[in-house]
Amino acid sequence: MKYGFIERQRSVWPVRSMCRLLKVSHGGFYTWAGRAASHRALANERLLGLIRQSFAQSDRTYGSPRVWRDLLAWGEAVGENRVARLMHRAQLQARPKRRRLPCDHGMRWAHCIATNVLARQFAAPAANRTWAADFTICGPPKAGCMWLW
């Protein structure tokens, strides 16, 4: 933990001064800095690539349980908590499920509504001369939606 802090602040402060203040040896820091990544860290990087692949294939909708099931289906031996931890560290968060249908909250202005040129005269003088449409709303309005009648 202390060595990680020293590594991040290395460009700002001298290493020996930070080691003296944090009461760690500077030789220990340089040994830690030169050490190769552990097997666990390498395995986590490989798993994170698979997690990102599953997450992208789901269109960013899968959380850790579904990603974990994908990894099991792909033959990986991994725990669900490890997948959740790696997703959290990589800031992979599923989009929340839409809880209701989207509603139209737009205002209807008088100039947006077409004028009534038929004036209820539905007899057309020739074919393909008069067109009509019906935009009625079926059913009662949903909670939280503003319907303009």
Backbone hydrogen bonds, N-H to C=O, Kabsch-Sander energy under -0.5 kcal/mol:
donor,donor_aa,acceptor,acceptor_aa,energy
5,F,1,M,-1.7
6,I,2,K,-2.4
7,E,3,Y,-2.5
8,R,4,G,-2.1
9,Q,5,F,-2.0
10,R,7,E,-0.7
12,V,9,Q,-1.4
13,W,9,Q,-2.4
18,M,14,P,-2.0
19,C,15,V,-2.7
20,R,16,R,-2.3
21,L,17,S,-2.3
22,L,18,M,-2.4
23,K,19,C,-0.6
23,K,20,R,-0.5
24,V,19,C,-2.5
29,F,25,S,-1.6
30,Y,26,H,-2.2
31,T,27,G,-2.1
32,W,28,G,-2.4
33,A,29,F,-2.7
34,G,30,Y,-1.7
35,R,31,T,-0.7
35,R,32,W,-0.6
42,L,38,S,-2.2
43,A,39,H,-2.5
44,N,40,R,-2.5
45,E,41,A,-2.0
46,R,42,L,-2.0
47,L,43,A,-2.7
48,L,44,N,-2.5
49,G,45,E,-1.5
50,L,46,R,-1.5
51,I,47,L,-2.8
52,R,48,L,-2.7
53,Q,49,G,-1.8
54,S,50,L,-2.5
55,F,51,I,-2.7
56,A,52,R,-2.4
57,Q,53,Q,-2.3
58,S,54,S,-1.4
59,D,56,A,-1.6
60,R,55,F,-2.3
61,T,58,S,-0.5
67,V,63,G,-2.2
68,W,64,S,-2.6
69,R,65,P,-1.9
70,D,66,R,-2.1
71,L,67,V,-2.4
72,L,68,W,-2.2
73,A,69,R,-2.2
74,W,70,D,-1.6
75,G,72,L,-1.4
76,E,71,L,-2.7
78,V,76,E,-1.0
83,V,79,G,-1.7
84,A,80,E,-2.4
85,R,81,N,-2.5
86,L,82,R,-2.5
87,M,83,V,-2.5
88,H,84,A,-2.3
89,R,85,R,-2.4
90,A,86,L,-2.0
91,Q,88,H,-1.1
92,L,87,M,-2.9
93,Q,91,Q,-0.8
95,R,60,R,-2.3
105,H,103,C,-0.8
109,W,107,M,-0.7
112,C,109,W,-1.3
113,I,109,W,-0.6
113,I,110,A,-0.8
117,V,115,T,-1.3
121,Q,118,L,-1.6
122,F,120,R,-1.0
124,A,122,F,-0.6
129,R,126,A,-0.9
138,C,136,T,-0.5
139,G,137,I,-0.5
145,C,142,K,-1.6
147,W,145,C,-0.7
149,W,147,W,-0.7
